[in-house]
Amino acid sequence: MRRKWSLSHFSVLLQSLLIMTSFIDWSNTVTANLNACLLVERGTQNLFYSFERSAAAVELAVQYANDVILYRVGISLNTTYTDIGSTCEARNHLVAHAMGLRDRGTICDVYIGPGCGSAAESLYDYTRSIGAFIIGSPAAGVGISAPREKYNYMGRISITHQNNANIILQFLHQQNYSASTIICDLYNSFYKQLSTLLENQMRTTDQKYYSISKFVQVDSSQITTRAIETILKTNSARSRVFILCIPSAAVRSFMLVASDLGFTAGEHVYLGVNLFPSTTWGNFSYSTGDDRDDAS
């Protein structure tokens, strides 16, 4: 899967570089160099995006832009990398990183990264004020603070939390489900952002459906069987549809408890999100080699 991720990054980064050049007034260009500042997370397996995974795609896109596109107008694109840490939080230091580059004399014509949507939103206010373009890598979760259409100086890869949220909502409407219970993970950053964006999207596009649905917050790293049982019993009286925005191990735990309660006989629907096997969300599988494999 890493190869597919890199190729998709290369394709979108290349398209974004083409878009980025359209923002530049070539008649007033006094330098033959453009600087792409990479602000990308690294050093963790808890995030599905990292510099280690995207570095090769960035290098390919920049090389292609230099060799095939920019040489025609005598421009050379250079890169500067800044390690922005290994977390994805609403409170972050992206503006400090960007201004630190400026204070050190690095003028950034385009920013590549970050992976975290919250961080990208923080960075956007600064970059928009100076007229610089952001190529999200992938800026997953953008759209929480404001509709993503507001970020017209930002390009991203196509697989985003917004797309996932739209697919889930379309599925619910097509099946005519009257209400849902959404299990929101506070521990895993991917699912935390996904559930937040899903809630915002539901509130914005379908207020009636939002009013009869319920969002339940959990910590997937320490949730107990008893807690899962309480959640399922309490909410099944009002909703038979459970959207599980939690990693694969927690999904398996939920499903085992649901089975023990008799909630897997066809009267309930469970929807999980697992884009591909990953250390971030695991791999949806019934088998873990324990004594519950047969039940799961």
C-alpha positions in Angstrom: 0.0 0.0 0.0 2.9 2.4 0.6 3.7 2.4 -3.1 0.1 3.4 -4.0 0.2 6.1 -1.4 3.4 7.5 -2.9 2.1 7.4 -6.4 -1.1 9.2 -5.4 1.0 11.8 -3.6 3.1 12.3 -6.6 0.1 12.8 -8.9 -1.6 15.3 -6.7 1.6 17.2 -5.7 2.4 17.6 -9.4 -1.1 18.9 -10.1 -0.9 21.2 -7.1 2.5 22.5 -8.2 0.9 23.4 -11.6 -1.9 25.2 -9.8 0.6 27.0 -7.5 2.5 28.4 -10.5 -0.8 30.0 -11.7 -0.8 32.2 -8.6 2.6 33.7 -9.4 3.0 36.9 -11.3 5.8 36.0 -13.5 6.3 39.5 -14.9 7.3 40.7 -11.4 9.5 37.7 -10.6 13.0 39.0 -9.7 14.5 35.7 -8.6 15.1 32.5 -10.5 14.3 30.4 -7.4 11.1 29.3 -5.7 11.2 27.7 -2.3 8.9 24.9 -1.3 8.8 24.6 2.5 7.9 21.1 3.7 6.1 21.2 7.1 5.4 17.5 7.7 5.0 15.3 10.7 7.4 12.4 11.4 8.6 9.9 14.0 5.4 8.1 14.9 3.3 5.2 13.8 0.1 6.7 15.3 -0.5 8.9 12.3 -1.1 7.5 8.8 0.8 10.4 7.3 4.5 11.1 7.9 7.5 12.5 6.2 9.0 9.0 5.8 6.0 8.0 3.7 5.7 11.1 1.6 9.3 12.2 1.1 9.9 10.1 -2.1 6.7 11.4 -3.7 7.6 15.0 -2.9 11.1 14.5 -4.3 9.6 13.0 -7.5 7.1 15.8 -7.9 9.6 18.6 -7.4 12.1 17.0 -9.8 9.4 16.6 -12.4 8.3 20.2 -11.9 11.9 21.4 -12.4 12.7 19.2 -15.4 9.5 19.4 -17.3 7.6 22.5 -16.3 9.5 25.3 -14.6 12.6 25.3 -16.7 10.6 26.8 -19.5 10.4 30.1 -17.6 13.9 29.8 -16.0 12.6 28.9 -12.5 14.1 26.4 -10.1 12.1 24.9 -7.3 14.0 24.2 -4.1 12.8 22.5 -0.9 13.4 23.1 2.8 12.1 20.5 5.4 11.0 21.3 8.9 10.0 18.5 11.4 6.8 19.7 13.0 6.5 16.8 15.5 4.5 13.6 15.8 1.0 14.7 17.0 -2.2 16.1 15.5 -3.9 18.5 17.8 -6.1 21.6 17.5 -3.5 23.5 19.5 -0.3 23.4 17.5 2.8 25.4 16.6 2.5 25.6 12.8 2.5 29.4 12.6 5.6 29.4 14.9 7.3 27.0 12.5 6.4 29.1 9.5 7.5 32.3 11.1 10.7 30.7 12.3 11.6 29.9 8.7 10.9 33.5 7.8 13.0 34.8 10.7 15.9 32.6 9.5 15.7 34.2 6.0 13.8 31.5 4.2 11.0 32.9 2.0 8.4 30.2 1.3 6.6 30.5 -2.0 4.6 27.3 -1.4 4.1 25.0 1.7 3.9 21.3 1.4 2.1 19.7 4.4 1.1 19.3 7.0 -0.7 15.9 7.3 -3.0 17.0 10.1 -6.1 19.0 9.1 -6.1 21.1 12.3 -2.5 22.1 11.7 -3.2 22.9 8.1 -6.1 25.2 9.2 -3.8 27.0 11.6 -1.1 27.4 8.9 -3.6 28.6 6.3 -4.4 32.0 8.0 -0.7 32.9 7.9 0.0 31.6 4.4 -3.1 33.2 2.9 -2.0 36.6 4.3 1.2 36.4 2.4 -0.3 34.9 -0.7 1.4 31.5 -0.5 -0.2 28.2 -1.6 -0.5 25.1 0.6 -0.2 21.6 -0.9 -1.8 19.5 1.9 0.0 16.3 2.6 -2.8 15.4 3.0 -4.2 18.0 5.4 -6.8 15.3 6.5 -9.7 16.8 8.4 -9.7 20.3 6.9 -13.2 21.6 7.1 -13.7 21.5 10.9 -13.1 25.2 11.5 -14.7 26.4 8.3 -16.1 24.8 5.1 -13.3 23.4 3.0 -14.5 25.6 0.1 -13.1 28.6 2.0 -9.5 27.2 1.6 -9.0 28.2 -2.0 -5.3 28.6 -1.6 -4.9 24.9 -0.6 -4.8 21.7 -2.6 -5.1 18.2 -1.2 -5.1 14.5 -2.2 -8.6 13.2 -2.9 -9.0 10.8 0.0 -9.9 13.0 2.9 -12.2 13.0 6.0 -14.6 15.1 4.1 -15.0 12.4 1.4 -15.4 9.7 4.1 -18.0 11.7 5.9 -20.0 12.3 2.7 -19.9 8.6 1.8 -21.2 7.6 5.3 -24.0 10.2 5.1 -25.0 9.0 1.6 -25.1 5.4 2.8 -27.3 6.3 5.7 -29.7 8.3 3.5 -29.8 5.6 0.7 -30.7 2.9 3.3 -33.4 5.2 4.8 -32.0 4.8 8.3 -33.9 7.0 10.7 -31.2 7.6 13.3 -27.6 6.6 14.1 -25.3 6.3 17.1 -21.8 7.4 16.2 -19.0 6.1 18.4 -16.3 8.8 18.5 -12.7 8.0 19.6 -10.9 10.6 21.6 -7.6 8.6 21.6 -6.9 8.0 17.9 -6.4 11.3 16.0 -7.7 9.8 12.7 -11.0 8.8 14.1 -11.3 11.8 16.3 -11.0 14.1 13.3 -13.3 11.9 11.2 -16.1 11.9 13.8 -15.8 15.6 14.3 -16.1 16.3 10.6 -18.9 13.8 10.3 -20.8 15.6 13.1 -20.2 19.0 11.5 -21.2 17.8 8.1 -24.4 16.2 9.5 -25.3 19.3 11.4 -24.8 21.5 8.3 -26.4 19.3 5.6 -29.2 17.5 7.5 -30.2 19.2 10.8 -33.2 16.9 11.2 -31.1 13.7 11.0 -28.5 15.3 13.2 -31.1 16.1 15.9 -32.1 12.4 16.2 -28.6 11.0 16.1 -26.2 10.7 19.0 -22.5 11.0 19.2 -20.9 9.0 22.0 -17.3 9.7 23.0 -15.0 6.8 24.0 -11.3 6.2 24.6 -10.4 3.2 22.4 -7.1 2.6 24.3 -8.8 1.7 27.5 -12.5 1.0 26.8 -13.8 -2.0 28.8 -16.3 -4.7 27.9 -18.7 -3.3 30.6 -18.5 0.2 29.0 -19.2 -1.2 25.6 -22.2 -3.2 26.9 -23.6 -0.1 28.5 -23.2 1.9 25.3 -24.9 -0.8 23.2 -27.8 -1.4 25.6 -28.5 2.3 26.2 -28.5 3.4 22.6 -30.1 0.4 20.9 -33.4 1.4 22.3 -33.4 4.5 20.1 -31.1 3.5 17.2 -30.2 0.2 15.6 -27.4 1.8 13.5 -23.9 2.2 15.0 -21.1 4.0 13.2 -17.9 2.9 14.7 -15.2 5.6 14.3 -12.7 3.6 16.3 -9.6 1.4 15.3 -10.0 -2.2 14.3 -9.2 -3.7 17.7 -11.9 -1.7 19.4 -14.3 -2.6 16.5 -13.7 -6.3 17.2 -14.4 -5.7 20.9 -17.6 -3.9 20.1 -18.8 -6.7 17.8 -18.0 -9.4 20.3 -20.0 -7.7 23.0 -22.8 -7.1 20.5 -22.8 -10.8 19.7 -22.9 -11.7 23.4 -25.9 -9.4 23.8 -27.7 -10.9 20.8 -27.3 -7.7 18.8 -25.9 -9.4 15.7 -29.0 -11.3 14.6 -29.9 -9.0 11.8 -31.7 -6.2 13.5 -28.7 -3.9 14.0 -26.2 -2.4 11.5 -22.6 -1.7 12.3 -20.4 0.5 10.0 -16.7 0.8 10.5 -14.0 2.8 8.6 -10.9 1.0 7.5 -9.2 2.4 4.4 -6.4 -0.1 4.2 -4.3 -2.1 6.7 -2.3 0.4 8.8 -0.6 0.9 12.1 -2.9 3.8 12.6 -6.2 2.0 12.5 -5.1 -1.7 12.3 -6.7 -4.2 10.0 -10.4 -5.3 10.2 -10.2 -9.1 10.9 -12.1 -11.5 13.0 -8.9 -13.4 13.8 -6.4 -12.3 16.4 -5.4 -15.8 17.7 -7.3 -15.6 20.9 -10.2 -17.8 22.3 -12.8 -15.5 20.7 -11.9 -16.0 17.1 -14.8 -18.4 16.6 -17.3 -16.0 18.0 -15.9 -13.0 16.1 
